């Protein structure tokens, strides 16, 4: 760790540093980011891009009195380092360590929790309104990236803030647009003109004087206003924000600390909402991340010298890859298949599809609600949309799934990637609610594959039936099974009996089938005969098989990596109750009624009793309580 960084224990320690020292500190922070993320994984490129911005913010404002709201939280690592978490930064994203996202319970400097995008302006506006209602005086600053700005909620909040005219600062961290090269010099001049204290007053005074000219004053003023607006549309890159009621500054070099500090200082005297447009470089200061910012946006452990991500030797293809390859193959056979994603073409495995079928691929940006209704519209015209979105982000489109797709019984396929426990990203990213928020919706079919081969057959089945279908599958590598060259259409609602057992039977779904195999082997050594069923379908259930299992053993254990409340086990319990199978004893294994913290997937499965050892322990207790039929 650098000498300067060692002396920074809280934001006020920055106040005494010179500009030259801040530049030195920026380099030391980048090295700490690099060392930590290389060892722990995390969001490297976004954080490398906001080092100077974060230093300037903490230099010019007083956290926690002044409130910083980081959109998504991908870029909040530097903020954490500067706000008393430097010594603990090596624990980033590890069990019991600091989170990779802002968390209010972690620090008083984290004004609002985040993990999903496009929420910062709404929450900042809420904080600013509460400030004014309480008669308090402090600054509220939302920091949002250009990607997050594509989310509809961001524009809803901008519209409301502009309407209210409230004192609020929004910093647009833009690392994509080429506007700086084209109009940068002129824009900086216009920004300086706007920061002059007399600028707003002069505009008001000129209009006032023009309108006082007898007979023609209003006409002259209106003409001047039209001319001013025409020039503004031609010359000012921030016209959209100004039309929404914001005073716009920028574009500003987001790596020039004096420039950032200067504009931050001048905006303090501006009344009403302000938008500062910063241009930054994602991955700044680390050549591999500068060359491949997408690769280093969210990255696993890697070698600093080469930038190569560390992978397990001989790892099986990821579920995401298997899905992407299967969809390309299916699209070759069916011209009506189209693919839709919400700003995640690489993460959802659709890159190959986009390259091969560019006219049939649609990336809507961070707009999950729009993605679903777009798919619904296309499906009414004979297309077969496949919408690939992470499970945790699909939560944002619940109403569209229910109202626009399922209510009309439209054949849209939802591919829920990163389902179940995802690991180090923690509570905001675990996909552990999808069974629960989808299962109660009429018309939908819900599937979960036991392995990567079954995934491709489920995808084929979904594109062949005339109903909404959701398929959820885990993050990471598959089991390494052989992929059958031909697709097989599965019988809807039909489970797969994998192993018979005399004492107890596992009714498992998705990624939980494999640990049940291992648990059954351990139980066999203890003299307990356990059967295994791959449920395949969360909805509709295989009622015939459940009745058969109830008759044969009377002891059923459901196993899922979803919350127990409203999940797969609840569906089985409801079915048993509806059929008056009151002699059946049911044990439901899943996740408790809480938000699951961050840690490795294996660590969390062990903690919550969903690895083979935990399953065995639960079954032994279950059998001791109710006995077995012999």
ZAMARGU-4260 file (C-alpha; in steps of 0.2 Angstrom, whole numbers, plus 5000, padded with zeros to 4 digits):
<rodrens>
0) 5000/5000/5000 | 5006/5017/4996 | 5013/5030/5009 | 4999/5043/5005 | 4985/5030/5005
5) 4991/5023/5022 | 4987/5041/5029 | 4969/5041/5023 | 4957/5034/5036 | 4942/5045/5032
10) 4937/5058/5019 | 4942/5073/5029 | 4960/5067/5028 | 4960/5072/5009 | 4957/5091/5014
15) 4975/5093/5018 | 4982/5086/5002 | 4988/5096/4987 | 4983/5093/4969 | 5000/5084/4966
20) 4997/5073/4981 | 4979/5069/4975 | 4987/5063/4958 | 4999/5052/4968 | 4985/5045/4978
25) 4976/5041/4963 | 4990/5030/4957 | 4991/5021/4974 | 4972/5018/4974 | 4973/5011/4957
30) 4986/4999/4962 | 4976/4993/4978 | 4961/4991/4966 | 4971/4980/4954 | 4979/4969/4968
35) 4963/4966/4977 | 4952/4962/4962 | 4965/4951/4954 | 4964/4941/4970 | 4946/4942/4974
40) 4937/4945/4958 | 4925/4960/4956 | 4921/4975/4946 | 4938/4982/4940 | 4936/4993/4925
45) 4922/5004/4932 | 4931/5008/4947 | 4948/5012/4938 | 4938/5024/4929 | 4931/5034/4943
50) 4947/5036/4954 | 4949/5055/4951 | 4930/5058/4952 | 4929/5050/4969 | 4944/5059/4975
55) 4937/5076/4969 | 4920/5072/4977 | 4927/5068/4994 | 4939/5083/4993 | 4925/5096/4989
60) 4911/5089/5000 | 4909/5082/5017 | 4903/5064/5018 | 4892/5058/5027 | 4884/5074/5030
65) 4883/5076/5011 | 4876/5061/5002 | 4884/5052/4988 | 4872/5039/4979 | 4881/5027/4968
70) 4871/5019/4954 | 4872/5000/4953 | 4887/5001/4965 | 4900/4994/4952 | 4910/5010/4954
75) 4910/5012/4973 | 4926/5003/4978 | 4936/5019/4978 | 4923/5027/4989 | 4924/5012/5001
80) 4943/5014/5002 | 4942/5033/5006 | 4928/5030/5019 | 4936/5020/5033 | 4937/5003/5024
85) 4954/5004/5017 | 4961/4991/5030 | 4947/4979/5026 | 4948/4981/5008 | 4957/4965/5006
90) 4941/4956/5012 | 4931/4963/4997 | 4917/4950/4992 | 4923/4937/5003 | 4912/4929/5017
95) 4911/4940/5032 | 4921/4954/5022 | 4915/4970/5014 | 4902/4970/5000 | 4906/4973/4982
100) 4891/4986/4983 | 4886/5000/4994 | 4877/4994/5009 | 4869/5006/5022 | 4872/4993/5036
105) 4891/4993/5032 | 4895/5012/5033 | 4887/5028/5037 | 4895/5034/5021 | 4884/5023/5010
110) 4869/5034/5009 | 4859/5021/4999 | 4861/5003/4995 | 4863/4997/4977 | 4866/4983/4966
115) 4853/4985/4952 | 4855/4999/4940 | 4846/5016/4936 | 4840/5019/4954 | 4852/5033/4960
120) 4842/5048/4954 | 4826/5042/4961 | 4834/5038/4978 | 4844/5054/4978 | 4828/5064/4974
125) 4820/5056/4988 | 4834/5060/5000 | 4834/5078/4994 | 4815/5080/4996 | 4817/5073/5014
130) 4831/5085/5017 | 4821/5100/5012 | 4805/5094/5022 | 4816/5093/5037 | 4824/5110/5035
135) 4842/5103/5033 | 4856/5110/5023 | 4867/5097/5014 | 4871/5092/4996 | 4864/5076/4988
140) 4874/5069/4973 | 4869/5055/4962 | 4883/5046/4952 | 4876/5037/4937 | 4884/5029/4922
145) 4879/5031/4904 | 4874/5013/4904 | 4862/5015/4919 | 4855/5030/4910 | 4847/5019/4897
150) 4835/5013/4911 | 4818/5020/4911 | 4818/5024/4929 | 4832/5036/4927 | 4822/5046/4915
155) 4807/5046/4926 | 4817/5053/4940 | 4825/5066/4929 | 4808/5072/4924 | 4802/5073/4941
160) 4817/5082/4948 | 4817/5094/4934 | 4798/5097/4937 | 4801/5100/4956 | 4816/5112/4953
165) 4825/5104/4968 | 4843/5107/4973 | 4851/5090/4967 | 4867/5086/4958 | 4868/5071/4945
170) 4885/5066/4939 | 4884/5057/4922 | 4899/5046/4921 | 4901/5043/4903 | 4914/5031/4897
175) 4906/5027/4880 | 4901/5043/4870 | 4913/5051/4857 | 4905/5068/4860 | 4921/5075/4868
180) 4932/5074/4853 | 4918/5081/4841 | 4913/5096/4852 | 4923/5096/4867 | 4931/5113/4866
185) 4915/5122/4862 | 4906/5112/4876 | 4919/5117/4889 | 4917/5135/4884 | 4898/5134/4886
190) 4900/5125/4902 | 4911/5139/4909 | 4899/5152/4903 | 4885/5143/4912 | 4895/5143/4929
195) 4897/5161/4929 | 4886/5168/4943 | 4878/5181/4932 | 4873/5169/4918 | 4855/5165/4924
200) 4852/5182/4929 | 4857/5190/4913 | 4846/5178/4903 | 4831/5183/4914 | 4835/5202/4913
205) 4837/5202/4893 | 4820/5193/4892 | 4812/5205/4904 | 4819/5220/4894 | 4813/5214/4877
210) 4796/5210/4883 | 4794/5228/4889 | 4796/5235/4872 | 4779/5243/4867 | 4769/5233/4855
215) 4782/5222/4848 | 4791/5216/4864 | 4783/5199/4866 | 4786/5195/4847 | 4804/5200/4848
220) 4807/5190/4864 | 4798/5175/4857 | 4809/5176/4841 | 4825/5178/4852 | 4819/5162/4862
225) 4817/5152/4846 | 4834/5158/4839 | 4842/5154/4856 | 4834/5136/4856 | 4839/5133/4838
230) 4857/5137/4842 | 4856/5127/4858 | 4851/5111/4849 | 4865/5113/4837 | 4879/5117/4850
235) 4874/5111/4867 | 4876/5092/4870 | 4866/5093/4886 | 4850/5100/4878 | 4840/5085/4883
240) 4844/5088/4901 | 4841/5106/4900 | 4824/5103/4893 | 4821/5092/4908 | 4825/5107/4919
245) 4843/5103/4923 | 4857/5115/4922 | 4870/5106/4912 | 4889/5107/4914 | 4900/5097/4902
250) 4908/5087/4895 | 4922/5088/4908 | 4938/5077/4908 | 4934/5065/4921 | 4952/5062/4925
255) 4957/5080/4927 | 4955/5083/4946 | 4956/5102/4945 | 4943/5103/4932 | 4931/5091/4942
260) 4934/5101/4958 | 4931/5117/4949 | 4914/5112/4942 | 4909/5104/4958 | 4913/5120/4967
265) 4903/5131/4955 | 4888/5120/4955 | 4886/5123/4974 | 4879/5140/4970 | 4867/5135/4956
270) 4849/5134/4961 | 4839/5119/4955 | 4845/5102/4948 | 4862/5101/4940 | 4869/5088/4929
275) 4888/5087/4927 | 4893/5077/4912 | 4910/5068/4914 | 4920/5059/4901 | 4930/5044/4908
280) 4940/5029/4902 | 4934/5013/4909 | 4949/5003/4915 | 4960/5018/4916 | 4978/5014/4921
285) 4978/4996/4918 | 4982/4992/4900 | 4972/4975/4898 | 4957/4983/4905 | 4959/4999/4894
290) 4959/4987/4879 | 4945/4976/4885 | 4934/4986/4897 | 4919/4974/4895 | 4930/4959/4900
295) 4936/4968/4915 | 4919/4976/4920 | 4915/4961/4931 | 4930/4949/4932 | 4935/4934/4941
300) 4953/4931/4948 | 4966/4935/4936 | 4985/4937/4933 | 4990/4955/4934 | 5005/4953/4923
305) 4995/4946/4908 | 4977/4951/4912 | 4972/4932/4909 | 4957/4926/4920 | 4962/4911/4930
310) 4951/4896/4925 | 4950/4879/4932 | 4959/4867/4920 | 4947/4856/4911 | 4931/4865/4917
315) 4915/4860/4908 | 4907/4873/4897 | 4896/4886/4906 | 4877/4884/4906 | 4877/4902/4898
320) 4888/4895/4883 | 4878/4880/4881 | 4862/4890/4880 | 4870/4902/4867 | 4876/4888/4856
325) 4859/4879/4857 | 4850/4894/4852 | 4860/4897/4837 | 4857/4880/4832 | 4839/4881/4834
330) 4838/4898/4825 | 4846/4889/4810 | 4831/4878/4810 | 4817/4891/4814 | 4818/4908/4806
335) 4805/4915/4818 | 4816/4913/4833 | 4823/4930/4839 | 4834/4934/4854 | 4832/4949/4866
340) 4843/4955/4880 | 4844/4970/4892 | 4862/4976/4890 | 4870/4959/4893 | 4874/4951/4876
345) 4890/4943/4882 | 4884/4939/4899 | 4869/4930/4893 | 4878/4920/4880 | 4870/4929/4865
350) 4886/4936/4857 | 4886/4922/4844 | 4868/4924/4840 | 4870/4942/4837 | 4885/4939/4825
355) 4876/4926/4815 | 4858/4934/4815 | 4861/4953/4818 | 4843/4957/4811 | 4835/4945/4824
360) 4845/4951/4839 | 4839/4965/4850 | 4849/4973/4864 | 4837/4985/4872 | 4849/4992/4885
365) 4845/4992/4903 | 4827/4991/4901 | 4820/4974/4906 | 4802/4980/4906 | 4803/4985/4888
370) 4812/4969/4884 | 4797/4959/4890 | 4784/4969/4882 | 4794/4970/4866 | 4795/4951/4865
375) 4776/4950/4869 | 4772/4962/4854 | 4784/4951/4842 | 4776/4935/4848 | 4758/4941/4843
380) 4765/4942/4825 | 4772/4924/4824 | 4789/4927/4831 | 4797/4916/4845 | 4806/4928/4856
385) 4819/4921/4868 | 4823/4934/4881 | 4839/4931/4891 | 4841/4941/4907 | 4849/4937/4924
390) 4836/4930/4937 | 4839/4944/4948 | 4836/4957/4935 | 4820/4948/4929 | 4812/4954/4945
395) 4811/4971/4938 | 4799/4965/4924 | 4787/4956/4935 | 4772/4966/4929 | 4776/4964/4911
400) 4778/4945/4913 | 4761/4944/4921 | 4751/4957/4911 | 4759/4958/4894 | 4764/4940/4892
405) 4755/4927/4903 | 4738/4936/4903 | 4738/4934/4884 | 4746/4917/4885 | 4760/4922/4872
410) 4774/4910/4868 | 4788/4920/4875 | 4803/4911/4882 | 4812/4918/4897 | 4830/4912/4900
415) 4834/4916/4918 | 4853/4915/4919 | 4863/4916/4936 | 4848/4908/4945 | 4850/4902/4963
420) 4865/4907/4973 | 4878/4916/4963 | 4891/4919/4975 | 4902/4934/4979 | 4890/4948/4972
425) 4879/4944/4986 | 4861/4949/4991 | 4857/4960/4976 | 4862/4947/4963 | 4857/4930/4970
430) 4843/4923/4959 | 4834/4915/4973 | 4816/4922/4971 | 4811/4917/4953 | 4801/4901/4957
435) 4792/4911/4970 | 4787/4926/4959 | 4784/4916/4944 | 4775/4901/4950 | 4758/4909/4955
440) 4756/4917/4938 | 4743/4908/4927 | 4748/4900/4910 | 4767/4900/4913 | 4778/4884/4912
445) 4793/4884/4923 | 4808/4872/4921 | 4825/4870/4928 | 4838/4858/4920 | 4848/4846/4931
450) 4863/4848/4919 | 4868/4857/4903 | 4862/4844/4891 | 4845/4845/4898 | 4845/4864/4896
455) 4846/4863/4878 | 4831/4851/4877 | 4821/4862/4888 | 4825/4877/4877 | 4820/4867/4862
460) 4804/4862/4871 | 4800/4880/4875 | 4801/4886/4857 | 4790/4872/4852 | 4775/4875/4863
465) 4762/4889/4863 | 4764/4895/4880 | 4775/4907/4891 | 4790/4897/4897 | 4803/4901/4910
470) 4819/4891/4911 | 4831/4895/4925 | 4849/4889/4927 | 4864/4892/4937 | 4880/4903/4935
475) 4896/4894/4930 | 4901/4878/4923 | 4890/4863/4919 | 4893/4846/4925 | 4903/4840/4910
480) 4890/4829/4903 | 4890/4825/4884 | 4878/4836/4874 | 4866/4826/4863 | 4867/4831/4845
485) 4849/4831/4842 | 4836/4840/4852 | 4822/4831/4861 | 4805/4838/4866 | 4801/4835/4884
490) 4783/4830/4890 | 4776/4846/4899 | 4775/4842/4918 | 4783/4826/4917 | 4797/4823/4930
495) 4812/4810/4928 | 4814/4796/4941 | 4833/4794/4942 | 4835/4782/4956 | 4822/4772/4966
500) 4823/4771/4985 | 4814/4762/4999 | 4815/4774/5014 | 4815/4792/5007 | 4815/4801/4991
505) 4823/4817/4985 | 4812/4827/4974 | 4825/4840/4968 | 4825/4853/4955 | 4839/4861/4944
510) 4856/4862/4951 | 4850/4853/4967 | 4849/4836/4958 | 4868/4833/4959 | 4871/4836/4977
515) 4856/4825/4980 | 4865/4811/4971 | 4880/4813/4982 | 4869/4814/4998 | 4860/4798/4993
520) 4877/4789/4991 | 4882/4794/5009 | 4865/4789/5016 | 4867/4772/5007 | 4883/4769/5017
525) 4872/4773/5033 | 4859/4760/5028 | 4846/4772/5022 | 4839/4770/5004 | 4835/4786/4996
530) 4827/4788/4979 | 4830/4803/4967 | 4818/4812/4956 | 4823/4826/4944 | 4807/4836/4945
535) 4812/4846/4929 | 4795/4856/4931 | 4791/4868/4944 | 4775/4871/4935 | 4766/4861/4931
540) 4770/4848/4944 | 4770/4829/4940 | 4756/4825/4951 | 4755/4807/4946 | 4773/4804/4951
545) 4770/4813/4968 | 4755/4802/4972 | 4766/4787/4967 | 4780/4793/4979 | 4768/4796/4993
550) 4761/4779/4992 | 4778/4770/4991 | 4789/4779/5004 | 4778/4792/5013 | 4794/4802/5016
555) 4798/4816/5003 | 4811/4829/5003 | 4810/4843/4991 | 4827/4852/4988 | 4829/4869/4979
560) 4841/4883/4978 | 4826/4896/4980 | 4819/4904/4995 | 4807/4891/5003 | 4793/4904/5004
565) 4782/4901/4989 | 4795/4890/4980 | 4795/4873/4973 | 4793/4864/4990 | 4778/4875/4993
570) 4771/4869/4977 | 4773/4851/4982 | 4765/4855/4999 | 4750/4863/4991 | 4748/4848/4980
575) 4749/4836/4994 | 4736/4846/5003 | 4724/4847/4988 | 4725/4828/4986 | 4722/4825/5005
580) 4738/4814/5005 | 4738/4818/5024 | 4749/4803/5028 | 4764/4810/5018 | 4778/4818/5028
585) 4787/4832/5018 | 4803/4840/5022 | 4807/4856/5012 | 4825/4861/5010 | 4829/4878/5003
590) 4834/4895/5008 | 4827/4904/5023 | 4817/4920/5023 | 4831/4932/5023 | 4843/4940/5010
595) 4858/4929/5008 | 4875/4937/5010 | 4890/4936/4999 | 4902/4922/4999 | 4907/4908/4987
600) 4893/4897/4981 | 4901/4882/4990 | 4902/4892/5006 | 4884/4897/5005 | 4877/4880/5000
605) 4886/4873/5015 | 4880/4887/5027 | 4862/4884/5022 | 4862/4865/5022 | 4861/4863/5003
610) 4877/4854/5000 | 4877/4835/5002 | 4883/4835/5020 | 4869/4847/5025 | 4856/4837/5015
615) 4861/4821/5024 | 4860/4829/5041 | 4843/4836/5037 | 4837/4819/5031 | 4844/4809/5046
620) 4834/4821/5058 | 4819/4819/5047 | 4820/4800/5048 | 4823/4800/5067 | 4807/4810/5069
625) 4796/4800/5058 | 4804/4783/5055 | 4804/4774/5039 | 4793/4760/5031 | 4801/4743/5031
</rodrens>
